[in-house]
Amino acid sequence: MLDLGSFTKVALFGGTYNNWIALEATVADAKARGAQAIVFLGDAGGFGPHPNRTVERLRNLPIHSIQGNYDDSVGNSLEDCQCGYVDPRDNQFAQISYDYTLQNTHADHRRWLRALPTRGRLQVGDKKVLLCHGSPRRVNEFLWESTTPAGFIEHLCNTEDADLIACTHTGIHWERRLEDGRGVLNVGAIGRPPNDGQREVWYSMLELDRDRVRSTFVPVSYDWKRLAAEMDAEGLPAEFSATIRTGWWTTCLEILPGRERARGRF
């Protein structure tokens, strides 16, 4: 368990997916906005080019990190990413992405990924925030806005003794609060846009607001043209770089619930 202590302003992001360019831009933006701490919620690899560049920056920039399913798989040289997909098409593209990332991640970086803590805690004022990748129950559990009911959120907060549960994994940011202010925050992913037709990626800023924790979703612009060109030069599937260029997901769509999928193009 990563115990970070207490802050009044914290930046949280997930899923760099080998997007080292967006990672640099996100950290610079969070620092400029006055974040006292910056926390990465896992999945360094997948989807994008040059895995070592992302891990190098995660290790050297002022970032705290916890482990996602991808980090566990790459760190332990497992057979697949443990992404949690069930559809053959989703798994086909996930395997291409994983095999590329595993092959191109240095052994020293694998050791670092393997040793990352799987969960974390921090406080914003006196409010307790649990940090995880998929959910407190399972590293690759998908918590979607349309399918995560209030009763389940209350159960998670009670079970984990948390005022707020911060997660990622789905690649789409969202938040739901109960009447008492407790809730779940999917902080977003900075590796690719959230299937909204825009090129920006998103992270979350937590800030003390009187006796409550206020969250803000923050868009980040970065050199997506450079990233897409690097993806093409590395021979990654054209579907991957198409998402970076257009903002619409072309892979890993089958896992989306109906409401989330209906917001996209495909």
N, C-alpha and C positions, 0 to 999 in steps of 0.2 A: 504494500500500500504506500503510495506517494502522499506524504502529508506536507502540504505547502504552507500552512499557516493562514493568517488573516490579512485581507486586503480591502480596499474600497473600490478598486477598479481593475478588472481582469479581462484579458482577451482570451477567447477559446476558439480553436478551430480543429477540424479533422480532415482526413483524407487528402494528403498532398498528392497521392497517385503519381509520383515522380515529376510533378510540376514544380521544379525548383525555381522557376521564374516567378510564379505566383507566390511561392513561399517567401522569397525575398521581399516582394511587394507587400505581402500581408504583415510581416513583422515590422517593416518600416512604417506602415500605416498605423498599426497598433501602438507603436512607440510614440508616434507623432500625436496620437490622441490621448496620451498620458497613461497608458496601461502600466500598472505596477508589476504585473506578471503576465506572461504569455504561455499558454498551455496547449499542447498538441495532443489530441485524443486518439491518435493511432491511424494506421495504414499509410506508411511512408511510400510504399511502392504500388505498382499497378498502373496500367493504362498509358502512361507517358514515357518519355525517353530518359536515358542516362541515370539510372537509379542511384549511382554513387554520388551524384551531385546533390541530390535531395538529402541523403543521409548525412553527408558532410556538413550541410548547412544546419540540419537539425541538431547535430552534435556541437557545432561551433557558435551558432547564434544563441542569444539569451532566451532559450526556450526550455520549458519542462515538458517531458514526453511520457505518455503511457502507451501500452502495447495494444495494437489492434490485431485482428485475425491475420492480416497480411504479414505483419511484423513477426508474429509467432511462426508462421509457415516459412518465411524466408530465413528467419533466424535458426530454425531447426531443419532446414532443407526438406520440408515435407513434400508430398506429391502434388498438392494443390493449395489454393489460397484459403480454404475454409470459409469462402465468402457466404455460403448459405443459400446459393441459388439451387433451384430445382428443375428449371427448364433446360433442355439440351442446348438451345441456342445461347442462352445466358452463359452456361458452363463452357461452351466452345470458345467464346471470346475471352472469358475469364482465364481459361487455361493458357491461351496464347499470351495474354498479358503476364500471367504468373511465371510461365517458363522463361520469358524474356527477362523479367525482373530478377528471378533467381540466378540465372546465368550471368547477369551483369552486375551483381552486388558483391563487392569485395568481402573476403572472409572476415576481416576485422569489423566491418560494418554489420555482418550477420551476427557476430558475437554481441555487439552492442544492442541490436534489435532483440536478440534472444533474452537479454538481461533486463529489458524494460519492465517496470511494474505494470500490472494488469488493471489496477484501479488507483484512484487518487481521491483526496479530500482537500477542500479548502473552505475558508469562511469569507463571506463578504459581510463585513460588520459582524453581527452575531448569527447570521444565517448560514446554515450548513449546506454545502454543495458537494454532492458525490459526482466524481468524474469516472466515466466508463466509455467503452467503445460502442458496442451495440446496445446492450442493456445491462443492468446489474445482474440479470440472470444468466446471460450467455453473450459471449463476445461477438457472435455473428447474428444476434437476434435483430430483426428489422422492426423498429418502432416507427410507424407511419402516422401522420396526422389524422388520416381518415379512419384508421382502424385501431387507435389506442384510446379506449374509453376512460372517462374520468374515474370510474371505480378502480380500474387497474392502476392508474397513476397514483391514486390514494394508497393502494396496497403497496406499491413500490416505495413510496415515501415513508410509509409506516415501517416497512420491513427494513429499510436501509437507514432509518433515523436521519432523513435528509429533508431539508426544505426545498431543495431543487436538485434534480438529477439531470446532469449534462451528458449528452451522448452524441454520436455521429452515425456512421456506417451507411445510412441510406443515401447520402449525397444530396438530400433536399432538406433545407432548414425549416423548422417550424417550432412552435411553442404552445403549450396549453397549461393554464394555471387553474387551480381549484379556488373556491371562494376564500379559503384561508391564506391564499398566496403561494402555497406550495405547488410544485408542478414538474413537468418535464420540458427540457430545452434541447432540441436537436440543433447543434451549433453550426451545422453546415459543413461543407467540404470545399477546399480550395483547389482541388486537383482538376475539376472540370465544372462548368456551369450547371445550375440545378434544373436543366431541361426547361428553360424558360425563353429560349430564343435570343438571349443576350450573352455577351462574352464575359461579363464580369463573374467573379466567384465571390463567395460570401463567408464571413466569419461572424462571431458574436462577441459583444462587449457586455460584461456584467458590471453594474455600478450600484453602489449604495445610494438609495433614495429614501431619506428619512429612515423608517424602520422596515423598508422593503428592499428587495433586490430587483432592480430594473434591468431588463435585457434589451439590447439593440442589435439588430442585424445590420452588418456593415458590408457594402459592396466594395470590391477591390478590382481596379483595372490593372492590367499587366500586358506585357508584350506577347499576346496570344499568337500573333503571326510568326514570331520566332519559334515558339513552342511547336506549332503545327508543322513548321518546316523541319524542325529537328525530329519530330515523330516520323515524317515521311522519309527523311534521310536514314533513319534507323530501320526502315522496312516494316514498321508497325502497320496494322490494317488501316486502310483508308477510312473505314468507319470511325476509327478513333479520332483522327485529325479532323474529320468532318464535324464532329461534335464541338471541338475547340473553335472551328471557324464559324459555325452557325449558331451555337448555343442550344442545339437540340440533340438529345440523346439518340444514338442510332444502335446502341448495344445495351445489354443488361436492362432491357425494357420489360421482360416478361414477369419480373418480380414485382413490378409496380402494381399496387391496387388500382381498381378502376378509376377512382376519382383523380388520383395522381397522374395516371396515364392519360386521362382525357385532357389534361392541361398541356400536354406536349403535342408535337407534330405527328408522331408515328404511333 
